[in-house]
Every structure is written in C-alpha cells, then in structure tokens.
Amino acid sequence: MLKLILILPVLFTIPTIFAWKLFELAGEKGWKTLIPYYNLYVFLQILRKPIWWCILLLFPFLNIFIYLLMEVDLVKCFGKFKLHQLFLAAVFPFVYFPVISLEKEIKYSDPKETVYPKKSAIREWVDAIIFAVVAAFIIRTFIFEAYTIPTSSMEKSLLVGDFLLVSKMSYGPKTPNTPLAFPFVHHTLPWTKNTKSYVEWIKCPYYRFPGLGEVKRGDAVVFNYPAGDTVSDIFQSNVSYYQLVREYGRKRVMTDKANFGNIIARPVDKRENYIKRAIGLPGDTLEIKETVVFVNGKPIDQPETVQFKYLVKTNGTAINQRILNKYDITESARTNMPDEYLFWITQDVADELAQLSNVKSVTKMILAKETGLNREIFPHNPENYPWNVDNYGPIMIPKAGQTIALNLTNLPLYERVIRAYELNDLKVENNEIYINGEKTDSYTFKMNYYWMMGDNRHNSADSRYWGFVPYDHVVGKAVFVWLSLDKNKRLFDGKIRFNKTMRFVK
C-alpha cells in the first residue's frame, strides 16, 4: 500500500509536465511541473483549492478521480467550458494542454474571479451523468465491484442469489486489458445474445497495482475463468470449448455452426468471473485422498460449510420437504430405488439426518482411487494420470521463478501454462520438447499460479477440471454479502434471506 501511495502521485507528473506553459501563464515557473508532489501542490494553488486536497491525492485511486477534476478545472481557468474541451483535458492532456497554450489570446483567469457560463438543463444532466460514470468506473475498476453468485459451487459458504462486494484492493487492482468497453457490463451488450461489449482496437498489457496483501489459503477468490479464453457463443462457459473438442473433435466444433455456433476468443478481463476458495498456493504440492486435501503432505483445515454428496437410505418412507427446509438442503436427487436419496450436504447435516427414525444409513459418496475416470479431469490424460475428484494428484502448483525438469510424462500438467498463459511456442517433435524453437528438458515459470476449489466439493467445476489459475486472472477477494435472495421464493414469502444478508465472507 505504501508503494502505491508513493507511485501514483509520481505518475501524475507525466501529464503535469505538458502544462508547463499553462503554469507560466498562471504566474508560476514552468520547471515546477517537473517535481513530483510539489507540482501537485502548485497545481492546487493555481486552482485555488484548499490545502486538504493534497491529502486526497494520497489516497490510491481516489487520487485518479481528483486529478481528473484538476485537469478539467485547469482548462476552465483559460476559458474552456465546452463539453468536448473538458473531455480533451481529462483524457488527452498530453496534446490538449500544449495546444491551448499556443493560442494567441489565451489568458489565465483566477478561479475565484472567473465568471462561469450558465449551463442549460441538458448540460447539467450530461455533466452529472459523466461525473457519475467516471466515479463509478474508477471505483469498479480499482476499489471494489459487485458480483452475484450464479451457481451452487460454494454452498453453504456462499449461496445462489448472494450479492457480493469484491475487494480489488486486497490483491491489487488490474488495469483493464480492453479499456474501450460499454460501461458496467462484462463481455456481452445488454439485450443482445452475442454482441461484444468491448472493442480490441486498444489493448493494454497486464499490470497489477500493489495491493493490501497476497492470496492466502482459504480466501474466497474471484477470478477470470482460465478455460474461458475460447468459447462457443451457444454454450458460452457452461460447457467449455475444450470440453466440446474432447467430446466431438476440433474440426466439427469449428465448422458445425448449427450446433456449436461461432467460436470466439476473449481477452483475460472479459472471461467469465468465477469464485472459488484458494486451496493450493504457488510452490505447493497438492493431493486429494478420499476427499481429504493434503498440501505438502499434511491435511489442511477445510471450511466448516464444505459439502459432499451423500446417499441416504430410508425404511421406505419419504423424506418430506419440511426436513429439507429445516436443514437447508437445497440440492437433492432421487436414485432408481424408492428408498434412496442423494443429498449434497455438510457433515453436520449428515449426522443429523442419520438420527431420523426413518433413516437407515447415510453414506458419503467417494470415488475409489482410479475409478470413475474420464477425460474431463485435468490434465485430461487418464492413461497417465488416473485421477478423479476424490483421489487426485499429487500435483505441484507452479511458482514464479521456479524451474522444473520437463519431460513427456509431466508435460500434460504444464503444457497449458507454458503455451496459453505464458505465451510460448511449444512443440513436441521426435519425442523431444521444443520451446520457442529450442530443445529443452526444463522450464522456469514466469508467473504464480493457484489451485481453486469450490466448497460444494461434489458439485463444483474447479481446478480439478481445468487446472491452475494464473495470477493475472485473479480479480479480487470476496469480502461482504450485502444482499441474499432465494430465487425459489416470492418477495413476501422469504425471498430475502435476512440471516444471510449483511455478513462478511469467511
């Protein structure tokens, strides 16, 4: 955070330099634009702002908004009040400041004595809307953003219908990869099915500002879905492009538009937002044995609300809805047997159900080692990695700067990291591995990666299915639930879950 406080005001020196001549016209020395911090103090003096504005300039990301106001107020001192002039001052000061300083009749007017033109009602509304949009954009991009929980992968920690505040400051906000986009929507324009909400004429490289801390084990993390880089515009991220290719073949997926639609690529910041819990950190070795997660050889504490699938057998009588409501069981199914139920529940609820008079047994459904194998489990190579969701690994999670021996056996684990996330040219020829044209038997990772899992372990599409989450995909930390709605209930019949509203995320 201290680094961020120091860096941003220094960066403001760059556009301020282009106001050299305007400073001189305002009675100050032009060289004062060159001195970080002091130039901002002089800038505020020219604008006749109170001294406490200097304090506002020390607050990360609020200072961006304050500086934009300063740029706008500066050109007002030189008689520029039209909307397009104020826009140019805020967005293109590098060009606009020197241009207006060259005007023959340009003259500085003290803000306290300046007579401002009367605005029309329309102009008042336009100014207010622009102000609100800019402020909201800065808050949403750099401080916090609101999200909703669409699936049950984090039950019972986070529920379908929970409205979250996600802190961008926790791990440091990212600059948008696609800054030219329709405001306040993600990747698709409202009221359209497939129209992009962004353009890629301007692409910004990945950069993350310093944050309050690092990703810790157990954090509920929002991130861009790694396998969402390529999607079918029919299936979107509900069924990944890579899953479709494994099932139907790449040629059919790319050519059969009737069934698969158009295949589109998305930049990192426009991939679907997922929320899972950080289980494995960079450099960890993770393994799952009989649903128990081991990290570096030791079992880790799991959330109290972690859920698994249980088979409940009764004496033939049904388990009625009243029992489901009492134990807040939201996911259930029937087997082909009339006395059997499948429930996705916590261990505590399983113990409670076992005490019911009509329940004969409650059994946790665990896939035995090397059973239930399929190509949907990462690294999608059951011949060499016969893993399943309950018995998985061991697998080493990449860490920036770490070098590993690379061979044809472990290549499936790290191929996507090397090729898709770290953008190398990777080829295998004559049983030899070539990276960027050079034969190699090792690789050094450039970035940190994380292993994310849902708390609803038997109903969560997570790292067990698509692998590592790169650090440049991490968006922020879920910190607060400000509203929780039950989609299955009416407004005046328990729609708002008051006991789940206004709570911090654990």
C-alpha positions as a printed NumPy array, in Angstrom:
array([[  0.   ,   0.   ,   0.   ],
       [  2.856,   2.402,   0.847],
       [  4.344,   1.669,  -2.565],
       [  1.027,   2.546,  -4.195],
       [  0.778,   5.818,  -2.256],
       [  4.244,   6.754,  -3.488],
       [  3.867,   5.651,  -7.105],
       [  0.577,   7.208,  -8.236],
       [  1.342,  10.873,  -7.395],
       [  4.698,  10.439,  -9.135],
       [  2.9  ,   9.18 , -12.252],
       [  0.781,  12.348, -12.237],
       [  3.978,  14.237, -13.02 ],
       [  3.885,  12.933, -16.599],
       [  0.685,  14.736, -17.74 ],
       [  1.512,  17.719, -15.5  ],
       [  4.723,  18.348, -17.464],
       [  2.595,  19.143, -20.518],
       [  1.016,  22.012, -18.537],
       [  4.438,  23.767, -18.34 ],
       [  3.313,  26.781, -20.398],
       [ -0.08 ,  26.938, -18.622],
       [  1.742,  27.106, -15.278],
       [  3.76 ,  30.044, -16.601],
       [  0.636,  31.814, -17.856],
       [ -0.813,  31.354, -14.346],
       [  2.225,  33.121, -12.831],
       [  4.215,  30.039, -11.754],
       [  7.556,  28.764, -13.005],
       [  7.243,  26.064, -15.656],
       [ 10.008,  23.953, -14.128],
       [  7.764,  23.34 , -11.116],
       [  5.804,  20.842, -13.25 ],
       [  8.842,  18.54 , -13.092],
       [  8.986,  17.977,  -9.332],
       [  6.758,  15.13 ,  -8.061],
       [  4.394,  16.031,  -5.213],
       [  5.454,  19.688,  -5.251],
       [  3.985,  20.079,  -8.754],
       [  0.618,  18.887,  -7.429],
       [  0.769,  21.4  ,  -4.58 ],
       [  1.474,  24.21 ,  -7.067],
       [ -1.258,  22.859,  -9.347],
       [ -3.787,  23.156,  -6.487],
       [ -2.559,  26.675,  -5.712],
       [ -3.254,  27.694,  -9.316],
       [ -6.744,  26.274,  -8.987],
       [ -7.205,  27.963,  -5.598],
       [ -8.116,  24.655,  -3.963],
       [ -7.872,  24.201,  -0.182],
       [ -4.756,  22.556,   1.236],
       [ -6.647,  19.42 ,   2.321],
       [ -6.945,  18.434,  -1.347],
       [ -3.278,  17.439,  -1.025],
       [ -4.371,  14.735,   1.418],
       [ -6.954,  13.419,  -1.069],
       [ -4.161,  12.992,  -3.599],
       [ -2.52 ,  10.449,  -1.296],
       [ -5.494,   8.06 ,  -1.343],
       [ -4.901,   5.399,  -4.016],
       [ -7.358,   5.524,  -6.952],
       [ -9.401,   8.31 ,  -5.335],
       [ -6.47 ,  10.467,  -6.388],
       [ -7.047,   9.475, -10.028],
       [-10.506,  10.969,  -9.856],
       [ -9.22 ,  14.078,  -8.051],
       [ -6.503,  14.567, -10.654],
       [ -9.04 ,  14.335, -13.496],
       [-11.022,  17.117, -11.804],
       [ -7.832,  19.164, -11.542],
       [ -7.169,  18.805, -15.271],
       [-10.706,  19.924, -16.074],
       [-10.546,  22.887, -13.685],
       [ -7.205,  23.971, -15.16 ],
       [ -8.586,  24.484, -18.671],
       [-11.606,  26.292, -17.193],
       [ -9.091,  28.847, -15.892],
       [ -8.279,  29.503, -19.55 ],
       [-11.869,  29.897, -20.739],
       [-12.509,  26.332, -21.888],
       [-16.015,  25.347, -20.767],
       [-17.441,  23.342, -23.659],
       [-18.022,  19.649, -23.087],
       [-15.57 ,  18.47 , -25.739],
       [-12.884,  20.778, -24.348],
       [-13.272,  19.369, -20.853],
       [-13.184,  15.828, -22.293],
       [ -9.923,  16.546, -24.123],
       [ -8.388,  17.987, -20.96 ],
       [ -9.256,  14.903, -18.901],
       [ -8.402,  12.226, -21.475],
       [ -5.739,  13.771, -23.705],
       [ -3.877,  16.352, -21.583],
       [ -0.62 ,  15.445, -23.351],
       [ -1.982,  17.009, -26.524],
       [ -4.597,  19.476, -25.343],
       [ -2.533,  21.376, -22.753],
       [  0.225,  22.343, -25.268],
       [ -2.356,  23.152, -27.97 ],
       [ -4.321,  25.677, -25.912],
       [ -1.113,  27.221, -24.546],
       [ -0.207,  28.194, -28.132],
       [ -3.426,  30.142, -28.707],
       [ -2.704,  33.835, -29.235],
       [ -5.406,  35.243, -26.97 ],
       [ -5.07 ,  32.66 , -24.183],
       [ -5.179,  34.208, -20.73 ],
       [ -5.318,  32.867, -17.183],
       [ -8.313,  33.811, -15.04 ],
       [ -8.272,  33.367, -11.269],
       [-10.914,  30.705, -10.413],
       [-12.251,  32.885,  -7.599],
       [-12.922,  35.699, -10.089],
       [-13.915,  33.643, -13.136],
       [-17.474,  34.11 , -14.385],
       [-18.723,  30.704, -15.374],
       [-21.269,  30.457, -18.205],
       [-24.782,  29.404, -17.238],
       [-25.46 ,  25.779, -18.118],
       [-28.613,  24.541, -19.793],
       [-30.698,  21.878, -18.067],
       [-29.478,  19.291, -20.598],
       [-25.853,  20.223, -19.966],
       [-26.413,  19.907, -16.201],
       [-27.744,  16.383, -16.703],
       [-24.913,  15.436, -19.074],
       [-22.281,  16.698, -16.61 ],
       [-23.924,  14.813, -13.748],
       [-24.093,  11.578, -15.747],
       [-20.47 ,  11.849, -16.869],
       [-19.378,  12.571, -13.305],
       [-21.281,   9.538, -12.006],
       [-19.989,   7.231, -14.76 ],
       [-16.37 ,   8.257, -14.26 ],
       [-16.598,   7.92 , -10.482],
       [-18.313,   4.542, -10.72 ],
       [-15.77 ,   3.339, -13.3  ],
       [-12.862,   4.213, -11.027],
       [-14.497,   2.567,  -8.011],
       [-15.46 ,  -0.537, -10.002],
       [-12.068,  -0.907, -11.658],
       [ -9.749,  -0.121,  -8.786],
       [-11.537,  -0.404,  -5.429],
       [-14.439,  -2.857,  -5.305],
       [-17.047,  -4.38 ,  -7.582],
       [-20.403,  -6.045,  -7.052],
       [-20.958,  -9.65 ,  -8.129],
       [-23.714, -12.228,  -7.785],
       [-23.39 , -15.948,  -7.102],
       [-24.977, -17.819, -10.056],
       [-24.205, -21.447,  -9.126],
       [-24.079, -23.669,  -6.053],
       [-20.362, -24.467,  -6.222],
       [-19.682, -22.566,  -2.973],
       [-22.706, -23.779,  -0.942],
       [-23.111, -23.36 ,   2.007],
       [-20.462, -20.659,   2.317],
       [-21.931, -18.569,  -0.486],
       [-25.418, -19.193,  -1.806],
       [-27.041, -18.867,  -5.201],
       [-28.534, -15.373,  -5.102],
       [-25.903, -13.824,  -2.829],
       [-24.835, -10.329,  -3.865],
       [-21.159,  -9.788,  -3.094],
       [-18.743,  -6.929,  -2.76 ],
       [-15.356,  -7.996,  -4.081],
       [-12.304,  -6.045,  -2.991],
       [ -9.922,  -5.188,  -5.834],
       [ -7.553,  -3.645,  -3.298],
       [ -6.94 ,  -6.909,  -1.446],
       [ -4.523,  -8.273,  -4.051],
       [ -4.063,  -5.115,  -6.086],
       [ -6.36 ,  -3.944,  -8.915],
       [ -5.51 ,  -4.822, -12.505],
       [ -5.551,  -2.393, -15.405],
       [ -8.231,  -3.401, -17.933],
       [ -6.924,  -5.333, -20.935],
       [ -9.712,  -3.797, -23.035],
       [-10.277,  -0.225, -21.794],
       [-12.726,   0.654, -24.599],
       [-15.911,  -1.054, -23.468],
       [-19.576,  -0.381, -22.75 ],
       [-19.669,   0.676, -19.083],
       [-20.837,  -1.623, -16.28 ],
       [-21.339,  -4.788, -18.331],
       [-18.978,  -7.706, -18.764],
       [-18.469,  -9.266, -22.199],
       [-21.89 ,  -9.008, -23.907],
       [-24.035,  -5.958, -24.594],
       [-27.376,  -5.781, -22.76 ],
       [-30.423,  -7.095, -24.63 ],
       [-28.191,  -8.949, -27.1  ],
       [-27.181, -12.571, -27.193],
       [-23.696, -12.48 , -28.664],
       [-22.697,  -8.852, -29.344],
       [-19.381,  -7.963, -27.725],
       [-19.481,  -5.156, -25.17 ],
       [-15.871,  -4.213, -25.892],
       [-13.554,  -3.446, -28.771],
       [ -9.954,  -4.534, -29.092],
       [ -8.56 ,  -1.604, -31.057],
       [ -6.614,  -0.659, -27.947],
       [ -5.171,  -3.441, -25.79 ],
       [ -3.353,  -2.779, -22.549],
       [ -0.711,  -5.185, -21.241],
       [ -1.262,  -6.858, -17.895],
       [ -0.336,  -4.69 , -14.936],
       [ -1.341,  -5.07 , -11.31 ],
       [ -1.048,  -2.238,  -8.826],
       [  0.267,  -3.07 ,  -5.354],
       [ -2.441,  -4.389,  -3.051],
       [ -3.093,  -4.839,   0.633],
       [ -1.739,  -8.388,   0.633],
       [ -1.385, -11.651,  -1.237],
       [ -3.738, -14.535,  -1.891],
       [ -3.88 , -16.683,   1.249],
       [ -5.002, -20.26 ,   1.631],
       [ -8.718, -20.284,   2.369],
       [ -9.507, -16.945,   0.709],
       [-12.705, -16.803,  -1.351],
       [-11.249, -15.505,  -4.622],
       [-12.951, -14.092,  -7.714],
       [-11.009, -14.739, -10.908],
       [-11.417, -14.863, -14.658],
       [-12.213, -18.414, -15.773],
       [ -8.933, -19.706, -17.269],
       [-10.608, -22.06 , -19.774],
       [-12.857, -19.192, -20.898],
       [-10.277, -17.84 , -23.338],
       [-12.144, -19.612, -26.162],
       [-15.906, -20.211, -26.082],
       [-18.818, -21.289, -28.214],
       [-21.307, -18.438, -28.376],
       [-24.073, -21.023, -27.931],
       [-22.687, -22.839, -24.898],
       [-20.661, -19.897, -23.541],
       [-18.758, -21.045, -20.427],
       [-21.428, -23.535, -19.377],
       [-19.59 , -26.109, -21.478],
       [-16.033, -25.1  , -22.288],
       [-14.706, -25.095, -25.837],
       [-12.016, -27.556, -24.77 ],
       [-14.615, -29.928, -23.374],
       [-16.519, -29.763, -26.66 ],
       [-13.337, -30.504, -28.603],
       [-12.544, -33.511, -26.434],
       [-16.05 , -34.865, -26.971],
       [-16.745, -34.001, -30.613],
       [-13.377, -33.188, -32.179],
       [-11.968, -29.805, -33.118],
       [-12.964, -29.978, -36.787],
       [-16.662, -30.452, -36.052],
       [-16.737, -27.841, -33.281],
       [-15.143, -25.254, -35.578],
       [-17.318, -25.991, -38.625],
       [-20.716, -27.122, -37.293],
       [-22.218, -23.702, -36.605],
       [-25.748, -25.078, -36.317],
       [-24.842, -26.984, -33.167],
       [-21.877, -25.056, -31.798],
       [-22.299, -21.538, -33.15 ],
       [-19.327, -19.242, -33.585],
       [-16.12 , -19.942, -31.704],
       [-14.774, -16.716, -30.21 ],
       [-11.703, -15.75 , -28.214],
       [-11.861, -13.451, -25.199],
       [ -9.162, -11.366, -23.516],
       [ -8.437, -12.143, -19.868],
       [-10.575,  -9.373, -18.373],
       [-13.642, -10.41 , -20.408],
       [-13.637, -14.069, -19.418],
       [-16.361, -15.271, -17.072],
       [-15.956, -14.425, -13.399],
       [-15.703, -17.468, -11.152],
       [-15.491, -17.635,  -7.375],
       [-13.76 , -20.476,  -5.547],
       [-11.602, -20.951,  -2.483],
       [ -7.814, -20.811,  -2.775],
       [ -6.64 , -24.244,  -1.659],
       [ -3.149, -24.503,  -3.157],
       [ -0.61 , -21.68 ,  -3.357],
       [  2.412, -21.241,  -5.653],
       [  5.049, -23.905,  -4.999],
       [  2.687, -26.198,  -3.05 ],
       [  2.289, -29.879,  -3.794],
       [ -1.364, -30.84 ,  -3.542],
       [ -3.01 , -34.237,  -3.272],
       [ -6.558, -35.395,  -2.539],
       [ -7.063, -38.705,  -0.742],
       [-10.591, -39.943,  -0.164],
       [-11.88 , -36.301,  -0.419],
       [ -9.305, -35.044,   2.138],
       [ -6.99 , -32.364,   0.724],
       [ -3.307, -32.646,   1.586],
       [ -0.892, -29.8  ,   0.923],
       [  2.816, -30.519,   1.176],
       [  1.993, -33.859,   2.788],
       [ -0.3  , -32.502,   5.531],
       [ -4.118, -32.4  ,   5.606],
       [ -5.448, -28.854,   5.57 ],
       [ -8.377, -27.466,   7.509],
       [-11.466, -27.363,   5.371],
       [-14.305, -24.842,   5.706],
       [-16.98 , -25.762,   8.239],
       [-19.554, -25.465,   5.466],
       [-17.828, -27.789,   2.983],
       [-20.353, -30.111,   1.312],
       [-20.187, -33.566,  -0.277],
       [-22.688, -35.901,  -1.882],
       [-24.327, -38.414,   0.472],
       [-26.523, -41.434,  -0.201],
       [-29.401, -41.56 ,   2.292],
       [-31.371, -44.797,   2.643],
       [-34.723, -44.832,   4.42 ],
       [-37.083, -47.561,   5.593],
       [-39.274, -46.818,   2.583],
       [-40.932, -43.663,   3.888],
       [-40.181, -40.391,   2.137],
       [-38.108, -37.533,   3.492],
       [-40.512, -34.647,   3.256],
       [-39.929, -31.015,   2.346],
       [-40.154, -29.928,   5.973],
       [-36.929, -31.845,   6.717],
       [-35.223, -30.319,   3.673],
       [-36.21 , -26.834,   4.821],
       [-35.127, -27.482,   8.403],
       [-31.609, -28.472,   7.356],
       [-31.472, -26.014,   4.452],
       [-30.925, -28.778,   1.894],
       [-31.118, -27.087,  -1.496],
       [-29.657, -29.818,  -3.7  ],
       [-31.125, -33.277,  -3.818],
       [-31.999, -36.075,  -6.227],
       [-33.666, -39.481,  -6.241],
       [-31.955, -42.69 ,  -7.311],
       [-33.71 , -45.508,  -9.141],
       [-34.527, -47.04 ,  -5.775],
       [-37.633, -45.726,  -3.987],
       [-35.907, -45.681,  -0.592],
       [-32.735, -43.85 ,  -1.677],
       [-31.934, -40.15 ,  -1.871],
       [-28.868, -38.181,  -2.896],
       [-28.172, -35.047,  -0.873],
       [-25.359, -32.51 ,  -1.186],
       [-24.853, -31.584,   2.469],
       [-22.307, -30.848,   5.2  ],
       [-21.043, -33.491,   7.61 ],
       [-23.089, -31.915,  10.434],
       [-26.308, -32.239,   8.453],
       [-25.402, -35.821,   7.513],
       [-25.03 , -36.637,  11.216],
       [-28.418, -35.049,  11.948],
       [-30.143, -36.99 ,   9.183],
       [-28.669, -40.225,  10.475],
       [-30.625, -39.693,  13.71 ],
       [-34.019, -39.574,  11.985],
       [-36.245, -42.544,  12.794],
       [-36.942, -43.395,   9.15 ],
       [-33.286, -43.171,   8.008],
       [-31.379, -46.457,   7.903],
       [-27.993, -45.168,   6.704],
       [-26.171, -42.06 ,   5.489],
       [-23.102, -42.767,   3.343],
       [-20.636, -40.31 ,   1.895],
       [-20.226, -40.98 ,  -1.836],
       [-16.495, -41.307,  -2.519],
       [-14.991, -42.387,  -5.818],
       [-12.38 , -45.022,  -5.138],
       [ -8.883, -44.455,  -6.442],
       [ -8.578, -44.929, -10.199],
       [-12.335, -45.325, -10.69 ],
       [-14.808, -43.042, -12.385],
       [-12.029, -41.793, -14.643],
       [-12.756, -39.532, -17.599],
       [-11.056, -37.011, -19.802],
       [-12.794, -34.113, -18.069],
       [-10.409, -34.363, -15.11 ],
       [ -7.273, -32.236, -15.509],
       [ -4.835, -32.887, -17.182],
       [ -7.332, -34.847, -19.335],
       [ -4.955, -37.769, -19.65 ],
       [ -6.402, -40.704, -17.672],
       [ -3.927, -43.138, -19.174],
       [ -1.01 , -41.476, -17.367],
       [ -2.946, -39.599, -14.672],
       [ -5.787, -41.876, -13.492],
       [ -7.277, -39.32 , -11.111],
       [-10.794, -38.389, -10.079],
       [-12.378, -35.646,  -7.967],
       [-11.939, -37.578,  -4.693],
       [ -8.494, -39.067,  -5.294],
       [ -6.286, -36.631,  -7.128],
       [ -2.607, -35.883,  -7.532],
       [ -0.029, -35.297,  -6.28 ],
       [  0.449, -32.196,  -8.395],
       [  2.911, -29.33 ,  -7.975],
       [  1.498, -25.802,  -8.362],
       [  3.819, -23.523, -10.402],
       [  5.615, -20.646,  -8.728],
       [  7.241, -17.669, -10.445],
       [ 10.979, -18.263, -10.857],
       [ 10.734, -21.981, -10.114],
       [ 12.492, -24.302, -12.564],
       [ 11.264, -27.832, -13.129],
       [ 12.559, -30.774, -15.129],
       [ 10.31 , -31.085, -18.161],
       [  9.634, -34.353, -19.932],
       [  6.912, -36.068, -21.924],
       [  5.445, -37.548, -18.734],
       [  4.772, -34.298, -16.86 ],
       [  4.273, -32.125, -19.954],
       [  0.448, -32.593, -19.891],
       [  0.407, -30.938, -16.433],
       [  2.193, -27.784, -17.555],
       [  1.559, -27.61 , -21.293],
       [ -1.252, -25.048, -20.982],
       [  0.79 , -22.957, -18.558],
       [  3.706, -22.82 , -20.982],
       [  1.682, -22.256, -24.135],
       [ -1.539, -20.403, -23.229],
       [ -0.72 , -18.48 , -20.048],
       [  2.952, -17.665, -20.59 ],
       [  2.658, -17.407, -24.394],
       [  5.493, -19.638, -25.523],
       [  5.701, -21.625, -28.744],
       [  5.673, -25.25 , -27.612],
       [  6.196, -28.243, -29.885],
       [  6.989, -31.931, -29.487],
       [  8.987, -33.492, -32.322],
       [ 10.59 , -36.927, -32.304],
       [  9.837, -37.255, -28.586],
       [ 11.784, -34.05 , -27.888],
       [ 10.306, -30.865, -26.379],
       [ 10.975, -27.541, -28.094],
       [ 10.09 , -24.182, -26.526],
       [ 10.434, -21.148, -28.779],
       [ 12.426, -23.244, -31.235],
       [ 14.962, -24.558, -28.748],
       [ 15.137, -28.125, -27.475],
       [ 14.778, -28.22 , -23.694],
       [ 14.398, -30.533, -20.733],
       [ 13.459, -27.838, -18.184],
       [ 11.192, -24.833, -17.785],
       [ 11.198, -21.774, -15.496],
       [  7.776, -20.372, -14.668],
       [  7.18 , -16.66 , -15.17 ],
       [  4.075, -16.286, -13.027],
       [  2.445, -17.558,  -9.841],
       [ -0.46 , -19.982, -10.052],
       [ -3.194, -21.12 ,  -7.664],
       [ -5.373, -24.163,  -7.102],
       [ -9.03 , -23.199,  -6.621],
       [-11.82 , -25.46 ,  -5.352],
       [-15.468, -24.925,  -4.513],
       [-16.792, -25.641,  -1.021],
       [-19.506, -27.814,  -2.585],
       [-16.863, -30.372,  -3.496],
       [-19.081, -32.81 ,  -5.379],
       [-20.805, -30.111,  -7.41 ],
       [-18.076, -27.683,  -8.383],
       [-16.312, -27.184, -11.698],
       [-12.921, -26.13 , -10.369],
       [ -9.186, -26.721, -10.731],
       [ -9.746, -30.467, -10.695],
       [-11.36 , -29.989, -14.106],
       [ -9.371, -27.19 , -15.724],
       [ -6.143, -26.843, -13.769],
       [ -4.229, -23.858, -12.485],
       [ -5.416, -20.255, -12.127],
       [ -2.739, -17.765, -13.268],
       [ -2.162, -14.723, -11.069],
       [ -3.047, -12.381, -13.941],
       [ -6.551, -13.923, -13.882],
       [ -7.11 , -13.1  , -10.189],
       [ -9.668, -10.275,  -9.819],
       [-10.146,  -9.793,  -6.092],
       [-11.265, -11.159,  -2.741],
       [-14.92 , -11.687,  -1.823],
       [-15.372,  -9.782,   1.428],
       [-19.033,  -8.957,   2.069],
       [-22.54 , -10.191,   1.225],
       [-24.836,  -7.16 ,   1.169],
       [-27.969,  -8.989,  -0.004],
       [-29.092, -12.603,  -0.296],
       [-32.15 , -13.625,  -2.333],
       [-33.775, -17.03 ,  -2.628],
       [-34.735, -17.435,  -6.29 ],
       [-37.3  , -20.109,  -5.418],
       [-39.374, -17.881,  -3.147],
       [-41.652, -14.894,  -3.635],
       [-40.951, -11.387,  -2.354],
       [-43.18 , -11.586,   0.721],
       [-42.598, -15.278,   1.34 ],
       [-38.975, -15.401,   2.44 ],
       [-37.414, -14.077,  -0.783],
       [-34.85 , -12.08 ,   1.173],
       [-32.658, -14.309,   3.346],
       [-32.195, -11.84 ,   6.188],
       [-29.983, -14.231,   8.173],
       [-27.581, -14.381,   5.204],
       [-27.634, -10.657,   4.401],
       [-25.064,  -8.08 ,   5.578],
       [-22.375, -10.587,   6.519],
       [-18.659, -10.922,   5.94 ],
       [-17.394, -13.771,   3.798],
       [-15.457, -16.416,   5.7  ]])
